[in-house]
Amino acid sequence: MAKGSKATQEKIEETGGELTAVPNEKYQKLFDKFAEIDTLDVAQWKTAHILGYFCKRYKDTYGIDYSWKYNNPSPAKCFEVWQANTLAAKLSANPKILRDYIDWVYQVHVPKTKARFRSVSFITKDEIVQDYKMNVLLAGQKNLQVDRSTALPSNYSDILREEAGLNISTYGDLAFISQMDPMPDNLVKAMERLSEFGLDKEVLKRIV
């Protein structure tokens, strides 16, 4: 190590370094990705972008920045990333659904709170996630009267594209592929996820 570099390192260890708003470069790289939500297709969003969108809506609502916990030196192991992954597990890993859910939370539930919420865990509450699932995602999809030309809900099409690489937009096309035997593993997974999001398989049987 060069003499100057060694002296600089010793000074940092002695003083703790300069005061900054961000604890380390890893967090800064995470935060730098937040700006990408304005230009990147939402279908390509990752955890950083979902959190960036959450923070944007937080500041738009309250006029102040969301306060991160910085509970771990690594952003990948921090509280906020854990909560984002928890939300994906409870609701969907589809970034379009997560973005729309965040919008809905700020429009429907945040105005009902008596005080400003301080943790991202607010949007992972079971009662709020279930409210969205049952009254928004699944609304009107059970026992739906459809024919072959009826358009699929957009989240159904997204699931089929992501899980099985299929561009399917109508119930007729979905009914046709649902008869595949044997069914490819990726399509089996896609059909399972569709069921989780309210697909009534009896509808498909009636239009085959």
GUTI-53153 format. One record per residue (C-alpha): residue number from 1; x, y, z. Coordinates in steps of 0.05 Angstrom, whole numbers, plus 5000, padded with zeros to 4 digits. Layout:
<recs>
<i=NUM, east=X, north=Y, up=Z> $
...
</recs>
This chain:
<recs>
<i=1, east=5000, north=5000, up=5000> $
<i=2, east=5027, north=5069, up=4982> $
<i=3, east=5047, north=5114, up=5040> $
<i=4, east=4993, north=5165, up=5024> $
<i=5, east=4939, north=5112, up=5019> $
<i=6, east=4961, north=5082, up=5085> $
<i=7, east=4958, north=5149, up=5119> $
<i=8, east=4889, north=5163, up=5091> $
<i=9, east=4864, north=5096, up=5115> $
<i=10, east=4893, north=5108, up=5185> $
<i=11, east=4858, north=5176, up=5187> $
<i=12, east=4791, north=5144, up=5168> $
<i=13, east=4799, north=5092, up=5222> $
<i=14, east=4816, north=5146, up=5272> $
<i=15, east=4760, north=5194, up=5256> $
<i=16, east=4707, north=5148, up=5226> $
<i=17, east=4712, north=5183, up=5159> $
<i=18, east=4668, north=5238, up=5131> $
<i=19, east=4596, north=5242, up=5152> $
<i=20, east=4549, north=5220, up=5095> $
<i=21, east=4475, north=5210, up=5086> $
<i=22, east=4487, north=5139, up=5061> $
<i=23, east=4526, north=5088, up=5103> $
<i=24, east=4566, north=5057, up=5047> $
<i=25, east=4577, north=5050, up=4972> $
<i=26, east=4533, north=4988, up=4967> $
<i=27, east=4472, north=5027, up=4992> $
<i=28, east=4490, north=5084, up=4945> $
<i=29, east=4490, north=5036, up=4885> $
<i=30, east=4421, north=5011, up=4907> $
<i=31, east=4394, north=5081, up=4913> $
<i=32, east=4423, north=5101, up=4846> $
<i=33, east=4378, north=5049, up=4813> $
<i=34, east=4316, north=5085, up=4839> $
<i=35, east=4321, north=5135, up=4782> $
<i=36, east=4312, north=5078, up=4731> $
<i=37, east=4238, north=5072, up=4748> $
<i=38, east=4226, north=5133, up=4703> $
<i=39, east=4255, north=5100, up=4641> $
<i=40, east=4257, north=5025, up=4651> $
<i=41, east=4198, north=4982, up=4629> $
<i=42, east=4161, north=4961, up=4692> $
<i=43, east=4164, north=4888, up=4668> $
<i=44, east=4240, north=4892, up=4678> $
<i=45, east=4238, north=4921, up=4749> $
<i=46, east=4277, north=4886, up=4804> $
<i=47, east=4274, north=4893, up=4879> $
<i=48, east=4311, north=4959, up=4878> $
<i=49, east=4260, north=4989, up=4830> $
<i=50, east=4200, north=4966, up=4872> $
<i=51, east=4231, north=4998, up=4933> $
<i=52, east=4248, north=5060, up=4893> $
<i=53, east=4176, north=5066, up=4872> $
<i=54, east=4152, north=5055, up=4943> $
<i=55, east=4199, north=5110, up=4967> $
<i=56, east=4175, north=5157, up=4911> $
<i=57, east=4102, north=5148, up=4931> $
<i=58, east=4122, north=5158, up=5004> $
<i=59, east=4155, north=5225, up=4989> $
<i=60, east=4098, north=5246, up=4943> $
<i=61, east=4049, north=5231, up=5000> $
<i=62, east=4085, north=5258, up=5061> $
<i=63, east=4134, north=5308, up=5031> $
<i=64, east=4194, north=5274, up=5065> $
<i=65, east=4241, north=5217, up=5047> $
<i=66, east=4227, north=5148, up=5074> $
<i=67, east=4276, north=5133, up=5131> $
<i=68, east=4315, north=5069, up=5119> $
<i=69, east=4334, north=5026, up=5178> $
<i=70, east=4405, north=5009, up=5154> $
<i=71, east=4403, north=4948, up=5198> $
<i=72, east=4455, north=4910, up=5157> $
<i=73, east=4518, north=4934, up=5121> $
<i=74, east=4494, north=4895, up=5060> $
<i=75, east=4431, north=4923, up=5025> $
<i=76, east=4415, north=4852, up=5002> $
<i=77, east=4404, north=4833, up=5075> $
<i=78, east=4371, north=4897, up=5099> $
<i=79, east=4301, north=4903, up=5128> $
<i=80, east=4271, north=4938, up=5068> $
<i=81, east=4295, north=4887, up=5017> $
<i=82, east=4270, north=4831, up=5062> $
<i=83, east=4201, north=4865, up=5065> $
<i=84, east=4200, north=4873, up=4989> $
<i=85, east=4214, north=4799, up=4981> $
<i=86, east=4162, north=4783, up=5033> $
<i=87, east=4111, north=4822, up=4992> $
<i=88, east=4130, north=4785, up=4929> $
<i=89, east=4120, north=4719, up=4965> $
<i=90, east=4052, north=4739, up=4993> $
<i=91, east=4025, north=4774, up=4931> $
<i=92, east=4064, north=4764, up=4866> $
<i=93, east=4134, north=4768, up=4837> $
<i=94, east=4105, north=4805, up=4778> $
<i=95, east=4131, north=4876, up=4782> $
<i=96, east=4069, north=4904, up=4747> $
<i=97, east=4025, north=4875, up=4800> $
<i=98, east=4070, north=4900, up=4856> $
<i=99, east=4072, north=4971, up=4827> $
<i=100, east=3996, north=4972, up=4820> $
<i=101, east=3989, north=4945, up=4890> $
<i=102, east=4034, north=5000, up=4918> $
<i=103, east=3992, north=5052, up=4882> $
<i=104, east=3928, north=5021, up=4911> $
<i=105, east=3956, north=5020, up=4982> $
<i=106, east=3972, north=5094, up=4978> $
<i=107, east=3905, north=5110, up=4947> $
<i=108, east=3861, north=5067, up=4992> $
<i=109, east=3895, north=5050, up=5058> $
<i=110, east=3944, north=5105, up=5071> $
<i=111, east=3890, north=5159, up=5076> $
<i=112, east=3856, north=5118, up=5130> $
<i=113, east=3917, north=5119, up=5176> $
<i=114, east=3914, north=5169, up=5232> $
<i=115, east=3989, north=5181, up=5231> $
<i=116, east=4045, north=5175, up=5180> $
<i=117, east=4069, north=5103, up=5176> $
<i=118, east=4144, north=5095, up=5185> $
<i=119, east=4160, north=5025, up=5159> $
<i=120, east=4154, north=4991, up=5092> $
<i=121, east=4124, north=4932, up=5131> $
<i=122, east=4059, north=4971, up=5128> $
<i=123, east=4048, north=4947, up=5057> $
<i=124, east=4062, north=4874, up=5075> $
<i=125, east=4007, north=4869, up=5128> $
<i=126, east=3966, north=4806, up=5115> $
<i=127, east=3900, north=4842, up=5120> $
<i=128, east=3920, north=4894, up=5067> $
<i=129, east=3950, north=4842, up=5020> $
<i=130, east=3888, north=4798, up=5026> $
<i=131, east=3842, north=4858, up=5014> $
<i=132, east=3878, north=4872, up=4949> $
<i=133, east=3878, north=4799, up=4927> $
<i=134, east=3804, north=4788, up=4940> $
<i=135, east=3775, north=4855, up=4921> $
<i=136, east=3820, north=4878, up=4865> $
<i=137, east=3860, north=4821, up=4833> $
<i=138, east=3805, north=4769, up=4838> $
<i=139, east=3744, north=4814, up=4833> $
<i=140, east=3695, north=4788, up=4783> $
<i=141, east=3740, north=4732, up=4758> $
<i=142, east=3704, north=4673, up=4792> $
<i=143, east=3648, north=4642, up=4752> $
<i=144, east=3659, north=4692, up=4697> $
<i=145, east=3614, north=4685, up=4635> $
<i=146, east=3664, north=4681, up=4578> $
<i=147, east=3671, north=4655, up=4507> $
<i=148, east=3732, north=4638, up=4466> $
<i=149, east=3744, north=4711, up=4446> $
<i=150, east=3740, north=4740, up=4516> $
<i=151, east=3805, north=4775, up=4535> $
<i=152, east=3845, north=4748, up=4593> $
<i=153, east=3859, north=4795, up=4652> $
<i=154, east=3926, north=4828, up=4641> $
<i=155, east=3957, north=4795, up=4702> $
<i=156, east=3939, north=4727, up=4673> $
<i=157, east=3974, north=4743, up=4608> $
<i=158, east=4034, north=4769, up=4646> $
<i=159, east=4039, north=4704, up=4686> $
<i=160, east=4035, north=4661, up=4624> $
<i=161, east=4089, north=4703, up=4590> $
<i=162, east=4136, north=4701, up=4650> $
<i=163, east=4126, north=4629, up=4672> $
<i=164, east=4116, north=4594, up=4606> $
<i=165, east=4141, north=4642, up=4552> $
<i=166, east=4072, north=4644, up=4520> $
<i=167, east=4037, north=4705, up=4491> $
<i=168, east=3964, north=4687, up=4504> $
<i=169, east=3909, north=4740, up=4507> $
<i=170, east=3842, north=4703, up=4504> $
<i=171, east=3806, north=4650, up=4544> $
<i=172, east=3800, north=4608, up=4481> $
<i=173, east=3875, north=4603, up=4472> $
<i=174, east=3884, north=4588, up=4546> $
<i=175, east=3830, north=4533, up=4543> $
<i=176, east=3866, north=4502, up=4483> $
<i=177, east=3935, north=4498, up=4516> $
<i=178, east=3904, north=4475, up=4582> $
<i=179, east=3887, north=4409, up=4546> $
<i=180, east=3960, north=4392, up=4532> $
<i=181, east=3978, north=4322, up=4556> $
<i=182, east=4031, north=4316, up=4580> $
<i=183, east=4035, north=4388, up=4601> $
<i=184, east=4105, north=4420, up=4604> $
<i=185, east=4131, north=4435, up=4673> $
<i=186, east=4133, north=4510, up=4660> $
<i=187, east=4061, north=4510, up=4638> $
<i=188, east=4041, north=4469, up=4699> $
<i=189, east=4073, north=4523, up=4742> $
<i=190, east=4038, north=4578, up=4703> $
<i=191, east=3970, north=4544, up=4711> $
<i=192, east=3982, north=4536, up=4786> $
<i=193, east=3997, north=4610, up=4793> $
<i=194, east=3935, north=4628, up=4752> $
<i=195, east=3894, north=4587, up=4801> $
<i=196, east=3925, north=4625, up=4859> $
<i=197, east=3902, north=4689, up=4825> $
<i=198, east=3831, north=4666, up=4816> $
<i=199, east=3827, north=4628, up=4751> $
<i=200, east=3764, north=4585, up=4750> $
<i=201, east=3784, north=4523, up=4711> $
<i=202, east=3711, north=4505, up=4702> $
<i=203, east=3706, north=4565, up=4656> $
<i=204, east=3760, north=4534, up=4611> $
<i=205, east=3723, north=4467, up=4609> $
<i=206, east=3659, north=4502, up=4584> $
<i=207, east=3694, north=4534, up=4525> $
<i=208, east=3739, north=4478, up=4500> $
</recs>
